């Protein structure tokens, strides 16, 4: 408790004369101190986009949408894995196609398992079971083009996921303090009224949305 002496000064003849024993005790907890108004924090949409552009998921962290961070990283990791595996398969089939194409042109096709076009064959298969050298060359070329297309699609999807994370960060920041009332409700009421012009009763349905 803080004790503050309150002394009165004045002339001896008036009611406000100084009285040495006129001391009042004031509890410091009762004193009111003006404080600055508290300003609610809200994210800046542009800053959220820039943070997400610098490092994926950082915009969601800045917006305090922590539950979205695993989704962003999971999607990007899945896209990265797809790019890596499709690129690896594309490289293997491309190497096998070029080696078989060159060996076929030089009449040097062999059953050596160290050759790339033999190493990539399914278990229990050889070139003859694949339809011969010419047919196998065509199949290797088709598989090469297929995995190259899959790799390119994976890259496009990765860019799309990255762009969506930036859009989400921007929209989430803009709607951060958007008030969604818990009183939102819908009420359907049937009604029957008499039409004096048509001389008959009509029915209708009233739809009321409260928000």
BALOBA-1460 file (C-alpha; in Angstrom, 3 decimals):
// residues 211
<rec num="1" residu="x" x="0.000" y="0.000" z="0.000"/>
<rec num="2" residu="x" x="1.297" y="3.472" z="-0.897"/>
<rec num="3" residu="x" x="0.560" y="6.188" z="1.691"/>
<rec num="4" residu="x" x="0.105" y="9.706" z="0.284"/>
<rec num="5" residu="x" x="-0.285" y="12.606" z="2.745"/>
<rec num="6" residu="x" x="-2.906" y="15.112" z="1.619"/>
<rec num="7" residu="x" x="-2.274" y="18.474" z="3.355"/>
<rec num="8" residu="x" x="-4.661" y="21.425" z="3.253"/>
<rec num="9" residu="x" x="-3.351" y="24.998" z="3.153"/>
<rec num="10" residu="x" x="-5.195" y="28.292" z="3.664"/>
<rec num="11" residu="x" x="-5.882" y="31.084" z="6.141"/>
<rec num="12" residu="x" x="-6.324" y="30.296" z="9.764"/>
<rec num="13" residu="x" x="-9.795" y="31.883" z="9.803"/>
<rec num="14" residu="x" x="-11.376" y="29.931" z="6.957"/>
<rec num="15" residu="x" x="-12.480" y="26.352" z="6.768"/>
<rec num="16" residu="x" x="-9.434" y="25.389" z="4.755"/>
<rec num="17" residu="x" x="-6.871" y="26.345" z="7.357"/>
<rec num="18" residu="x" x="-3.743" y="24.252" z="7.569"/>
<rec num="19" residu="x" x="-4.193" y="21.444" z="9.998"/>
<rec num="20" residu="x" x="-1.013" y="19.489" z="10.707"/>
<rec num="21" residu="x" x="-2.964" y="16.468" z="11.760"/>
<rec num="22" residu="x" x="-5.130" y="16.509" z="8.638"/>
<rec num="23" residu="x" x="-3.599" y="13.543" z="6.850"/>
<rec num="24" residu="x" x="-5.492" y="11.081" z="4.670"/>
<rec num="25" residu="x" x="-4.309" y="7.638" z="3.676"/>
<rec num="26" residu="x" x="-4.950" y="6.636" z="0.096"/>
<rec num="27" residu="x" x="-4.562" y="3.109" z="-1.203"/>
<rec num="28" residu="x" x="-2.374" y="3.148" z="-4.314"/>
<rec num="29" residu="x" x="-4.476" y="0.375" z="-5.829"/>
<rec num="30" residu="x" x="-7.391" y="2.810" z="-5.984"/>
<rec num="31" residu="x" x="-5.493" y="5.270" z="-8.149"/>
<rec num="32" residu="x" x="-6.463" y="5.119" z="-11.825"/>
<rec num="33" residu="x" x="-3.669" y="5.345" z="-14.356"/>
<rec num="34" residu="x" x="-4.535" y="6.080" z="-17.980"/>
<rec num="35" residu="x" x="-3.160" y="3.446" z="-20.353"/>
<rec num="36" residu="x" x="-2.818" y="3.379" z="-24.120"/>
<rec num="37" residu="x" x="-5.578" y="1.473" z="-25.945"/>
<rec num="38" residu="x" x="-4.728" y="-2.069" z="-26.933"/>
<rec num="39" residu="x" x="-4.568" y="-2.477" z="-30.718"/>
<rec num="40" residu="x" x="-5.459" y="-5.958" z="-31.993"/>
<rec num="41" residu="x" x="-2.760" y="-7.510" z="-34.154"/>
<rec num="42" residu="x" x="-3.615" y="-8.401" z="-37.730"/>
<rec num="43" residu="x" x="-1.253" y="-9.715" z="-40.420"/>
<rec num="44" residu="x" x="-0.197" y="-7.708" z="-43.449"/>
<rec num="45" residu="x" x="-1.229" y="-9.499" z="-46.653"/>
<rec num="46" residu="x" x="1.717" y="-8.278" z="-48.746"/>
<rec num="47" residu="x" x="4.227" y="-9.257" z="-46.079"/>
<rec num="48" residu="x" x="2.634" y="-12.703" z="-45.829"/>
<rec num="49" residu="x" x="3.070" y="-13.197" z="-49.597"/>
<rec num="50" residu="x" x="6.707" y="-12.086" z="-49.545"/>
<rec num="51" residu="x" x="7.520" y="-14.353" z="-46.625"/>
<rec num="52" residu="x" x="5.843" y="-17.280" z="-48.384"/>
<rec num="53" residu="x" x="7.777" y="-16.487" z="-51.568"/>
<rec num="54" residu="x" x="11.095" y="-16.449" z="-49.712"/>
<rec num="55" residu="x" x="10.410" y="-19.708" z="-47.884"/>
<rec num="56" residu="x" x="7.333" y="-21.903" z="-48.524"/>
<rec num="57" residu="x" x="5.026" y="-22.103" z="-45.531"/>
<rec num="58" residu="x" x="6.464" y="-19.010" z="-43.853"/>
<rec num="59" residu="x" x="3.436" y="-16.971" z="-44.912"/>
<rec num="60" residu="x" x="1.148" y="-19.427" z="-43.125"/>
<rec num="61" residu="x" x="3.357" y="-19.210" z="-40.034"/>
<rec num="62" residu="x" x="3.182" y="-15.413" z="-40.141"/>
<rec num="63" residu="x" x="-0.627" y="-15.594" z="-40.336"/>
<rec num="64" residu="x" x="-0.573" y="-17.973" z="-37.344"/>
<rec num="65" residu="x" x="-2.311" y="-20.666" z="-39.394"/>
<rec num="66" residu="x" x="-0.070" y="-23.364" z="-38.003"/>
<rec num="67" residu="x" x="-2.287" y="-26.250" z="-39.140"/>
<rec num="68" residu="x" x="-1.696" y="-25.325" z="-42.783"/>
<rec num="69" residu="x" x="2.094" y="-25.623" z="-42.590"/>
<rec num="70" residu="x" x="2.183" y="-29.475" z="-42.658"/>
<rec num="71" residu="x" x="-0.202" y="-29.419" z="-45.623"/>
<rec num="72" residu="x" x="2.069" y="-27.073" z="-47.595"/>
<rec num="73" residu="x" x="5.206" y="-29.066" z="-46.827"/>
<rec num="74" residu="x" x="3.489" y="-32.401" z="-47.436"/>
<rec num="75" residu="x" x="2.284" y="-31.275" z="-50.864"/>
<rec num="76" residu="x" x="5.674" y="-29.860" z="-51.846"/>
<rec num="77" residu="x" x="7.524" y="-32.953" z="-50.618"/>
<rec num="78" residu="x" x="5.169" y="-35.183" z="-52.606"/>
<rec num="79" residu="x" x="5.746" y="-33.106" z="-55.731"/>
<rec num="80" residu="x" x="9.489" y="-33.201" z="-55.187"/>
<rec num="81" residu="x" x="9.434" y="-36.971" z="-54.830"/>
<rec num="82" residu="x" x="7.421" y="-37.297" z="-58.050"/>
<rec num="83" residu="x" x="9.904" y="-35.103" z="-59.924"/>
<rec num="84" residu="x" x="12.864" y="-37.096" z="-58.635"/>
<rec num="85" residu="x" x="11.472" y="-40.571" z="-59.418"/>
<rec num="86" residu="x" x="10.179" y="-39.591" z="-62.868"/>
<rec num="87" residu="x" x="13.477" y="-37.928" z="-63.721"/>
<rec num="88" residu="x" x="15.374" y="-41.051" z="-62.650"/>
<rec num="89" residu="x" x="13.161" y="-43.329" z="-64.763"/>
<rec num="90" residu="x" x="13.417" y="-40.946" z="-67.713"/>
<rec num="91" residu="x" x="17.223" y="-40.977" z="-67.498"/>
<rec num="92" residu="x" x="17.369" y="-44.788" z="-67.310"/>
<rec num="93" residu="x" x="15.093" y="-45.340" z="-70.312"/>
<rec num="94" residu="x" x="16.802" y="-42.601" z="-72.307"/>
<rec num="95" residu="x" x="20.224" y="-44.186" z="-71.722"/>
<rec num="96" residu="x" x="18.894" y="-47.652" z="-72.611"/>
<rec num="97" residu="x" x="17.245" y="-46.305" z="-75.768"/>
<rec num="98" residu="x" x="20.385" y="-44.541" z="-76.999"/>
<rec num="99" residu="x" x="22.625" y="-47.530" z="-76.235"/>
<rec num="100" residu="x" x="20.323" y="-50.007" z="-77.986"/>
<rec num="101" residu="x" x="19.800" y="-47.650" z="-80.936"/>
<rec num="102" residu="x" x="23.550" y="-47.232" z="-81.441"/>
<rec num="103" residu="x" x="24.336" y="-50.944" z="-80.969"/>
<rec num="104" residu="x" x="21.575" y="-51.862" z="-83.404"/>
<rec num="105" residu="x" x="22.963" y="-49.444" z="-85.968"/>
<rec num="106" residu="x" x="26.426" y="-50.998" z="-85.554"/>
<rec num="107" residu="x" x="25.118" y="-54.600" z="-85.410"/>
<rec num="108" residu="x" x="26.543" y="-54.871" z="-81.909"/>
<rec num="109" residu="x" x="23.450" y="-55.825" z="-79.944"/>
<rec num="110" residu="x" x="24.411" y="-58.292" z="-77.190"/>
<rec num="111" residu="x" x="22.881" y="-60.186" z="-74.294"/>
<rec num="112" residu="x" x="25.456" y="-58.733" z="-71.905"/>
<rec num="113" residu="x" x="23.596" y="-57.878" z="-68.691"/>
<rec num="114" residu="x" x="25.899" y="-54.918" z="-68.095"/>
<rec num="115" residu="x" x="24.339" y="-53.142" z="-71.049"/>
<rec num="116" residu="x" x="21.749" y="-50.602" z="-69.975"/>
<rec num="117" residu="x" x="19.035" y="-51.933" z="-72.296"/>
<rec num="118" residu="x" x="19.451" y="-55.424" z="-70.816"/>
<rec num="119" residu="x" x="19.684" y="-54.265" z="-67.210"/>
<rec num="120" residu="x" x="16.364" y="-52.441" z="-67.499"/>
<rec num="121" residu="x" x="14.464" y="-55.465" z="-68.800"/>
<rec num="122" residu="x" x="11.827" y="-57.000" z="-66.463"/>
<rec num="123" residu="x" x="12.844" y="-60.191" z="-64.690"/>
<rec num="124" residu="x" x="12.712" y="-63.234" z="-66.972"/>
<rec num="125" residu="x" x="12.607" y="-61.151" z="-70.174"/>
<rec num="126" residu="x" x="15.128" y="-60.727" z="-72.953"/>
<rec num="127" residu="x" x="15.115" y="-58.714" z="-76.167"/>
<rec num="128" residu="x" x="13.459" y="-61.477" z="-78.141"/>
<rec num="129" residu="x" x="10.562" y="-61.670" z="-75.674"/>
<rec num="130" residu="x" x="10.118" y="-57.907" z="-76.074"/>
<rec num="131" residu="x" x="9.367" y="-58.453" z="-79.773"/>
<rec num="132" residu="x" x="12.871" y="-58.141" z="-81.171"/>
<rec num="133" residu="x" x="15.382" y="-55.327" z="-81.341"/>
<rec num="134" residu="x" x="13.309" y="-52.920" z="-83.454"/>
<rec num="135" residu="x" x="10.213" y="-53.357" z="-81.280"/>
<rec num="136" residu="x" x="12.291" y="-52.966" z="-78.114"/>
<rec num="137" residu="x" x="13.852" y="-49.749" z="-79.430"/>
<rec num="138" residu="x" x="10.366" y="-48.363" z="-80.048"/>
<rec num="139" residu="x" x="9.197" y="-49.368" z="-76.571"/>
<rec num="140" residu="x" x="12.214" y="-47.772" z="-74.913"/>
<rec num="141" residu="x" x="11.555" y="-44.566" z="-76.814"/>
<rec num="142" residu="x" x="7.896" y="-44.567" z="-75.737"/>
<rec num="143" residu="x" x="8.791" y="-45.195" z="-72.082"/>
<rec num="144" residu="x" x="11.386" y="-42.448" z="-72.265"/>
<rec num="145" residu="x" x="8.817" y="-39.963" z="-73.578"/>
<rec num="146" residu="x" x="6.229" y="-41.103" z="-71.030"/>
<rec num="147" residu="x" x="8.467" y="-40.486" z="-68.012"/>
<rec num="148" residu="x" x="9.639" y="-37.185" z="-69.443"/>
<rec num="149" residu="x" x="5.991" y="-36.118" z="-69.688"/>
<rec num="150" residu="x" x="5.342" y="-37.293" z="-66.118"/>
<rec num="151" residu="x" x="8.360" y="-35.313" z="-64.923"/>
<rec num="152" residu="x" x="7.170" y="-32.159" z="-66.676"/>
<rec num="153" residu="x" x="3.673" y="-32.553" z="-65.219"/>
<rec num="154" residu="x" x="5.195" y="-32.978" z="-61.770"/>
<rec num="155" residu="x" x="7.118" y="-29.722" z="-62.212"/>
<rec num="156" residu="x" x="3.960" y="-27.892" z="-63.279"/>
<rec num="157" residu="x" x="2.063" y="-29.257" z="-60.272"/>
<rec num="158" residu="x" x="4.882" y="-28.181" z="-57.959"/>
<rec num="159" residu="x" x="4.741" y="-24.629" z="-59.319"/>
<rec num="160" residu="x" x="0.948" y="-24.660" z="-58.918"/>
<rec num="161" residu="x" x="1.203" y="-25.808" z="-55.294"/>
<rec num="162" residu="x" x="3.789" y="-23.094" z="-54.607"/>
<rec num="163" residu="x" x="1.515" y="-20.448" z="-56.181"/>
<rec num="164" residu="x" x="-1.504" y="-21.725" z="-54.231"/>
<rec num="165" residu="x" x="0.436" y="-21.408" z="-50.976"/>
<rec num="166" residu="x" x="1.093" y="-17.731" z="-51.784"/>
<rec num="167" residu="x" x="-2.554" y="-17.129" z="-52.698"/>
<rec num="168" residu="x" x="-3.654" y="-18.829" z="-49.488"/>
<rec num="169" residu="x" x="-1.281" y="-16.658" z="-47.430"/>
<rec num="170" residu="x" x="-2.665" y="-13.497" z="-49.046"/>
<rec num="171" residu="x" x="-6.348" y="-14.440" z="-48.682"/>
<rec num="172" residu="x" x="-5.860" y="-15.729" z="-45.145"/>
<rec num="173" residu="x" x="-4.234" y="-12.447" z="-44.111"/>
<rec num="174" residu="x" x="-7.025" y="-10.422" z="-45.723"/>
<rec num="175" residu="x" x="-9.721" y="-12.450" z="-43.947"/>
<rec num="176" residu="x" x="-7.840" y="-12.725" z="-40.652"/>
<rec num="177" residu="x" x="-10.329" y="-10.572" z="-38.709"/>
<rec num="178" residu="x" x="-13.369" y="-11.401" z="-40.821"/>
<rec num="179" residu="x" x="-16.267" y="-11.868" z="-38.437"/>
<rec num="180" residu="x" x="-18.248" y="-15.057" z="-38.974"/>
<rec num="181" residu="x" x="-21.238" y="-14.797" z="-36.690"/>
<rec num="182" residu="x" x="-22.174" y="-17.970" z="-34.787"/>
<rec num="183" residu="x" x="-25.827" y="-16.877" z="-35.089"/>
<rec num="184" residu="x" x="-25.987" y="-17.720" z="-38.779"/>
<rec num="185" residu="x" x="-29.154" y="-19.712" z="-39.280"/>
<rec num="186" residu="x" x="-31.783" y="-20.553" z="-41.872"/>
<rec num="187" residu="x" x="-35.488" y="-20.938" z="-41.221"/>
<rec num="188" residu="x" x="-38.069" y="-22.369" z="-43.608"/>
<rec num="189" residu="x" x="-41.715" y="-21.571" z="-42.920"/>
<rec num="190" residu="x" x="-44.704" y="-22.775" z="-44.985"/>
<rec num="191" residu="x" x="-47.585" y="-20.306" z="-45.335"/>
<rec num="192" residu="x" x="-51.091" y="-20.407" z="-46.799"/>
<rec num="193" residu="x" x="-52.978" y="-17.285" z="-47.870"/>
<rec num="194" residu="x" x="-56.274" y="-16.588" z="-49.666"/>
<rec num="195" residu="x" x="-56.118" y="-14.807" z="-53.040"/>
<rec num="196" residu="x" x="-59.295" y="-12.693" z="-53.326"/>
<rec num="197" residu="x" x="-58.722" y="-12.048" z="-57.030"/>
<rec num="198" residu="x" x="-58.406" y="-15.691" z="-58.042"/>
<rec num="199" residu="x" x="-60.891" y="-16.767" z="-55.366"/>
<rec num="200" residu="x" x="-58.655" y="-19.556" z="-54.140"/>
<rec num="201" residu="x" x="-56.101" y="-20.425" z="-51.486"/>
<rec num="202" residu="x" x="-52.423" y="-20.431" z="-52.371"/>
<rec num="203" residu="x" x="-49.433" y="-21.857" z="-50.604"/>
<rec num="204" residu="x" x="-45.892" y="-20.540" z="-50.355"/>
<rec num="205" residu="x" x="-42.663" y="-21.198" z="-48.510"/>
<rec num="206" residu="x" x="-40.769" y="-18.454" z="-46.666"/>
<rec num="207" residu="x" x="-36.996" y="-18.776" z="-46.475"/>
<rec num="208" residu="x" x="-35.321" y="-16.558" z="-43.880"/>
<rec num="209" residu="x" x="-31.544" y="-16.371" z="-43.383"/>
<rec num="210" residu="x" x="-30.326" y="-14.681" z="-40.223"/>
<rec num="211" residu="x" x="-26.736" y="-13.454" z="-39.895"/>
